[in-house]
Amino acid sequence: MFVIFFIIIIELIPVILDAVTPMNKSRPRKVKIDFELFIDEEQYFYIYLMYEIVTLIIETFTVLGPATLSFALFRHCCANFKIARYVLIF
């Protein structure tokens, strides 16, 4: 989640800088992660940003879900072998 927050902050740097230290004209809003939606990137910057945020969250949970399940199954197997070892000793 820290990485997602960091990427969002990087994407919003031009917007933040326009609010903190404005220039005579707006800074260009450029999406750092390259993908194509076939719409104007400058005009629909926030739609691009929302699409990027949702995609990053889905990707994160897609990786974390199976990894967490694998870790839980590994711990379960180790606990079963530990129980079996104590049963065989006694």
Helices and strands as residue ranges (DSSP letters): H 2-11, H 13-20, H 45-89
